[in-house]
């Protein structure tokens, strides 16, 4: 289900310090078959795989950039875009679908001003749908940073999101 949120704003990408991945390239760049290991290291460093890092890795190792991109986009473990502090996974499995996952998705989109696959400008939330979270008896369900929220209603969903936003903003003010 797509949600057209009128307050959606384009994200401005930050410059990435590619020298941070030099130790990863030095350690694994000459090892045949280490593509996944290198990409895992890059994602661990930045929280995602910046597209410019693929060019950098290719230049430093002699690997084909197209191969790196193919691996990075094939495996679901890899993210090509930054994710927010709170990663929202909304279950779209049969039980959740039948029990109102579409209304939960609408509530998330409207509350956060983003659509599925996007990150809020303040980088507090990233929202994505998943096929199943394996909590069918608790449907509809979302998971945020490993914590499961069950038997959701749109109102309960908004309350959870607002509480997490308050927590994140308090943490940022405390720094």
PyMOL commands that set and color helices and strands:
alter all, ss='L'
color gray80, all
select helices_A, chain A and resi 18-28+35-46+51-61+65-74+94-98+101-112+136-138+154-174
alter helices_A, ss='H'
color red, helices_A
select strands_A, chain A and resi 86-91+125-130+142-144+147-149
alter strands_A, ss='S'
color yellow, strands_A
deselect
rebuild
show_as cartoon
